[in-house]
Amino acid sequence: MASVMEGVNQRTQLAGHNRLELLLFRLNGKQRFGINVFKVQEVIQCPPLTRVPKSHSMVRGVAHMRGKTIPVLDLSAAIGGRPLADCAGCYVIITEYNRSVQGFLVGGVERIINMKWQDILPPPKGSGANSYMTAVTNLDGELVEIIDVEKVLAEVSGIKMEVSQALVQDSAGKQANRNVLVVDDSGVARKQVARTLEQIGIACTVANDGREALEQLQRWAAEGAPITERLLMVISDIEMPEMDGYTLTTEIRRDERLKDLRVLLHSSLSGVFNTALVKKVGADQFLPKFSADELAKAVLGYLKAAA
């Protein structure tokens, strides 16, 4: 498996060109799943796991690696499937999401594929609100499911969504009916951002991916009024089906009607992406997910600047 992961760091040039690479894996059965290589640190044969008393039922144990203790989650059980039976025959995908490192126990790992984001599609409409799919793609005539890992982690570890009272008080009277466009393919992430904005008195419009967001911005711009009078800013995820956040930012900067919009890229790609890319595409700021206070501070900073 080391050969499969060799050169992951060199693949970062794909970002910014509306492309990604997926590591394909299986849980129980033949269904294929995918995870963005950007978030993968390494893949290993499952090591001995130490059970932790009173831990979440989805946590199979912790692995001790290179002086670190890493929780290992049974990804099959976490999305409502059968728990993986034999850890010894499984693999662990070590990932970094939302400022934390964790391992996902999977049944088997296949290979890495290079994809265009426009070939990564939203989940089927009938999948429902409780689905753990954030996107799907087709490979060799089979559907590959991309799991909403942010939803899994929110259910296992919990995410604090309360803004501190000091920031709530600081926001009082400063909103001036400003609106924010929130762009994210994860329903959990959209709710986290919307809840944060609500607490500091700011309304938001949501879009599920970069293409939907760009089309909405273009419709608003076509109405004639300066876009900055309608919107304070755009808060966008990076990884999204059809159009990623890098490409969305690039398109905003190319459009004379939109180019002055403030863009904050808000992603779980903490610690593993090339920060130079954020500047290259013209984003104003990058903020790793998820801290309600940090997000509120950033938005209030833009409010003060706009005032």
C-alpha positions as CSV (number, residue, x, y, z in Angstrom):
1,M,0.0,0.0,0.0
2,A,3.0,2.3,0.5
3,S,3.4,2.2,-3.3
4,V,-0.2,3.3,-3.8
5,M,0.3,6.4,-1.6
6,E,3.8,7.3,-3.0
7,G,3.9,10.8,-4.3
8,V,0.7,12.1,-2.7
9,N,2.3,15.4,-2.0
10,Q,3.2,15.9,-5.6
11,R,-0.5,15.6,-6.6
12,T,-1.4,19.0,-5.1
13,Q,-1.0,20.7,-8.5
14,L,-4.4,19.2,-9.4
15,A,-6.1,21.7,-7.1
16,G,-7.1,24.9,-8.8
17,H,-7.8,23.1,-12.1
18,N,-11.2,21.7,-11.0
19,R,-9.6,18.2,-10.7
20,L,-9.0,15.8,-7.8
21,E,-7.8,12.3,-7.1
22,L,-9.8,9.8,-5.2
23,L,-8.5,6.9,-3.2
24,L,-11.0,4.1,-3.8
25,F,-11.9,1.6,-1.0
26,R,-14.5,-0.9,0.0
27,L,-16.3,-1.5,3.3
28,N,-18.5,-4.6,3.4
29,G,-19.3,-6.0,0.0
30,K,-18.6,-4.8,-3.5
31,Q,-19.7,-1.2,-3.2
32,R,-16.9,1.3,-4.0
33,F,-16.3,4.4,-2.0
34,G,-13.9,7.3,-2.5
35,I,-12.0,9.8,-0.4
36,N,-10.0,12.8,-1.7
37,V,-6.3,12.0,-1.6
38,F,-5.7,15.5,-0.3
39,K,-7.1,14.4,3.1
40,V,-5.1,11.1,3.2
41,Q,-1.8,11.0,5.1
42,E,-1.2,7.3,4.7
43,V,-2.8,3.9,4.3
44,I,-1.7,1.0,6.6
45,Q,-2.7,-2.5,7.4
46,C,-4.8,-2.3,10.5
47,P,-2.4,-2.3,13.5
48,P,-3.3,-3.7,17.0
49,L,-6.0,-1.4,18.5
50,T,-6.5,-0.5,22.1
51,R,-10.1,-0.2,23.3
52,V,-11.0,3.0,25.1
53,P,-13.6,2.7,27.9
54,K,-16.7,4.8,27.3
55,S,-15.6,5.8,23.8
56,H,-18.2,6.2,21.1
57,S,-19.5,2.9,19.7
58,M,-18.1,3.7,16.3
59,V,-14.6,4.0,17.6
60,R,-13.0,0.5,17.4
61,G,-10.0,1.6,19.4
62,V,-6.9,3.7,19.2
63,A,-3.7,3.1,17.3
64,H,-0.3,4.2,18.6
65,M,1.8,5.5,15.7
66,R,5.0,7.5,15.7
67,G,4.4,8.8,19.2
68,K,0.7,9.7,18.5
69,T,-2.5,8.2,19.6
70,I,-5.0,8.1,16.7
71,P,-8.7,7.1,17.1
72,V,-9.8,4.5,14.5
73,L,-13.5,4.6,13.4
74,D,-15.3,1.8,11.8
75,L,-16.5,3.7,8.7
76,S,-19.0,1.0,7.7
77,A,-20.8,1.1,11.1
78,A,-20.6,4.9,11.1
79,I,-22.7,5.2,8.0
80,G,-25.3,2.7,9.2
81,G,-23.8,-0.5,7.7
82,R,-22.6,-3.7,9.3
83,P,-19.4,-3.3,11.5
84,L,-16.3,-4.7,9.9
85,A,-15.7,-8.1,11.4
86,D,-12.0,-8.9,11.2
87,C,-9.7,-5.9,11.9
88,A,-6.6,-7.9,11.2
89,G,-7.7,-8.2,7.6
90,C,-8.7,-4.6,7.2
91,Y,-6.9,-1.4,6.4
92,V,-6.8,2.0,8.1
93,I,-6.9,5.2,6.1
94,I,-5.2,7.9,8.2
95,T,-6.7,11.3,7.4
96,E,-6.8,14.9,8.6
97,Y,-10.2,16.5,8.8
98,N,-11.2,19.6,10.6
99,R,-7.9,20.1,12.4
100,S,-7.8,16.5,13.7
101,V,-6.1,13.3,12.7
102,Q,-8.1,10.1,12.7
103,G,-8.1,6.7,11.1
104,F,-11.0,5.1,9.2
105,L,-11.2,1.3,9.3
106,V,-12.1,0.0,5.8
107,G,-12.4,-3.5,4.3
108,G,-10.0,-3.0,1.5
109,V,-8.2,-0.3,-0.5
110,E,-8.0,-0.4,-4.3
111,R,-6.3,2.4,-6.2
112,I,-6.1,6.1,-6.9
113,I,-8.1,7.7,-9.8
114,N,-7.8,11.1,-11.4
115,M,-11.2,12.8,-11.9
116,K,-12.7,16.1,-13.0
117,W,-14.9,17.8,-10.4
118,Q,-17.6,18.2,-13.1
119,D,-17.8,14.4,-13.1
120,I,-18.4,14.3,-9.4
121,L,-22.2,14.7,-9.0
122,P,-24.6,15.5,-6.2
123,P,-26.2,12.4,-4.6
124,P,-29.4,11.1,-6.2
125,K,-32.4,13.2,-5.2
126,G,-34.0,10.2,-3.5
127,S,-31.1,9.6,-1.2
128,G,-32.8,11.6,1.6
129,A,-31.6,13.9,4.4
130,N,-30.2,11.0,6.4
131,S,-27.9,9.9,3.6
132,Y,-24.1,9.8,4.3
133,M,-23.3,10.5,0.6
134,T,-22.0,13.9,-0.2
135,A,-21.4,13.1,-3.9
136,V,-21.2,10.3,-6.4
137,T,-19.3,9.5,-9.6
138,N,-19.4,6.7,-12.2
139,L,-16.4,4.5,-12.8
140,D,-16.4,1.5,-15.1
141,G,-20.2,1.5,-15.1
142,E,-20.4,1.4,-11.3
143,L,-21.5,4.1,-8.9
144,V,-18.8,5.3,-6.5
145,E,-20.1,6.9,-3.3
146,I,-18.2,9.8,-1.7
147,I,-19.0,9.8,2.0
148,D,-19.9,13.0,4.0
149,V,-17.1,12.5,6.5
150,E,-18.0,15.8,8.2
151,K,-21.4,14.4,9.1
152,V,-19.7,11.2,10.4
153,L,-17.3,13.2,12.6
154,A,-20.0,15.5,13.9
155,E,-22.0,12.5,15.0
156,V,-19.0,10.8,16.6
157,S,-17.2,13.6,18.3
158,G,-19.7,16.5,18.3
159,I,-19.0,20.0,17.0
160,K,-19.5,23.1,19.2
161,M,-21.7,25.5,17.2
162,E,-22.1,28.2,19.9
163,V,-20.5,31.6,19.4
164,S,-19.0,33.1,22.5
165,Q,-21.1,35.8,24.1
166,A,-18.4,38.4,23.7
167,L,-18.6,38.0,19.9
168,V,-22.4,38.1,19.9
169,Q,-22.3,41.3,21.8
170,D,-19.6,42.7,19.6
171,S,-21.8,42.1,16.6
172,A,-24.8,44.0,17.9
173,G,-26.0,46.7,15.6
174,K,-23.3,46.2,13.0
175,Q,-25.1,43.9,10.5
176,A,-26.9,46.6,8.4
177,N,-29.0,43.8,6.8
178,R,-25.9,42.2,5.2
179,N,-26.2,38.8,3.5
180,V,-23.6,36.1,3.0
181,L,-23.6,33.4,0.3
182,V,-22.7,30.0,1.9
183,V,-21.4,27.3,-0.5
184,D,-20.9,23.7,0.7
185,D,-22.0,20.3,-0.5
186,S,-22.2,19.0,3.1
187,G,-25.6,19.6,4.8
188,V,-23.9,19.4,8.2
189,A,-21.3,22.0,7.2
190,R,-24.0,24.4,5.8
191,K,-25.9,24.2,9.0
192,Q,-22.8,24.9,11.0
193,V,-22.0,28.0,9.1
194,A,-25.6,29.2,8.9
195,R,-26.0,28.7,12.7
196,T,-22.8,30.8,13.3
197,L,-24.0,33.6,11.1
198,E,-27.5,33.5,12.7
199,Q,-25.9,34.1,16.2
200,I,-24.2,37.3,15.0
201,G,-27.3,38.5,13.2
202,I,-26.4,37.9,9.6
203,A,-28.7,36.3,7.1
204,C,-27.4,33.8,4.5
205,T,-28.3,32.2,1.2
206,V,-27.0,28.7,0.6
207,A,-25.8,26.8,-2.4
208,N,-24.8,23.2,-2.7
209,D,-21.8,23.5,-5.0
210,G,-19.7,26.0,-6.9
211,R,-21.7,25.8,-10.1
212,E,-24.9,26.5,-8.3
213,A,-23.3,29.4,-6.4
214,L,-21.8,31.0,-9.6
215,E,-25.1,30.8,-11.4
216,Q,-26.8,32.5,-8.4
217,L,-24.2,35.2,-8.3
218,Q,-24.6,35.8,-12.1
219,R,-28.4,36.1,-11.7
220,W,-27.9,38.7,-9.0
221,A,-25.3,40.6,-11.0
222,A,-27.7,40.7,-14.0
223,E,-30.2,42.7,-11.9
224,G,-27.8,45.6,-12.3
225,A,-27.0,46.7,-8.7
226,P,-23.4,46.3,-7.5
227,I,-23.1,42.8,-6.0
228,T,-21.3,44.2,-3.0
229,E,-24.5,46.0,-2.0
230,R,-26.4,42.7,-1.9
231,L,-23.6,40.5,-0.4
232,L,-21.1,41.0,2.3
233,M,-19.1,38.0,1.2
234,V,-19.0,34.4,0.0
235,I,-18.0,31.6,2.3
236,S,-17.2,28.6,0.3
237,D,-16.0,25.0,0.8
238,I,-13.2,23.8,-1.5
239,E,-14.2,20.2,-2.2
240,M,-17.6,20.2,-4.0
241,P,-19.1,18.3,-6.9
242,E,-19.3,19.9,-10.4
243,M,-17.2,23.0,-9.4
244,D,-14.8,23.2,-6.6
245,G,-14.1,26.3,-4.4
246,Y,-10.8,27.2,-6.2
247,T,-12.6,27.3,-9.5
248,L,-15.5,29.2,-8.1
249,T,-13.1,31.8,-6.8
250,T,-11.3,32.1,-10.1
251,E,-14.6,32.6,-11.9
252,I,-15.6,35.3,-9.5
253,R,-12.4,37.2,-10.1
254,R,-12.8,36.9,-13.8
255,D,-16.2,38.5,-13.9
256,E,-16.1,42.3,-13.8
257,R,-19.4,42.3,-12.0
258,L,-18.3,40.0,-9.2
259,K,-14.6,40.6,-8.9
260,D,-14.8,42.8,-5.8
261,L,-16.6,40.2,-3.7
262,R,-14.8,39.0,-0.6
263,V,-14.2,35.3,-0.7
264,L,-13.4,33.2,2.3
265,L,-12.5,29.5,1.6
266,H,-13.7,27.4,4.5
267,S,-12.5,23.8,4.2
268,S,-11.7,20.6,6.2
269,L,-8.5,20.4,4.1
270,S,-6.5,21.7,7.1
271,G,-2.8,21.3,7.1
272,V,-2.5,19.3,3.8
273,F,-3.3,21.8,1.1
274,N,-1.0,24.3,-0.6
275,T,-1.8,27.7,1.0
276,A,-0.2,29.4,-2.0
277,L,-3.2,28.2,-4.1
278,V,-5.6,30.2,-2.0
279,K,-3.7,33.4,-3.0
280,K,-3.2,32.2,-6.5
281,V,-7.0,31.9,-7.2
282,G,-7.6,35.3,-5.5
283,A,-9.4,34.3,-2.3
284,D,-9.2,36.8,0.5
285,Q,-8.8,34.3,3.3
286,F,-8.6,30.6,4.2
287,L,-10.1,29.2,7.4
288,P,-10.0,25.6,8.4
289,K,-13.2,24.0,9.6
290,F,-14.7,24.2,12.1
291,S,-14.6,26.8,14.8
292,A,-17.7,28.9,15.4
293,D,-15.7,31.7,17.1
294,E,-13.0,31.9,14.4
295,L,-15.6,32.0,11.7
296,A,-17.6,34.7,13.5
297,K,-14.4,36.8,14.1
298,A,-13.6,36.6,10.4
299,V,-17.1,37.7,9.3
300,L,-17.2,40.5,11.8
301,G,-13.8,41.6,10.5
302,Y,-15.3,41.9,7.0
303,L,-18.3,43.7,8.4
304,K,-16.1,46.3,10.1
305,A,-14.1,46.8,6.9
306,A,-17.2,47.2,4.8
307,A,-18.6,49.8,7.3
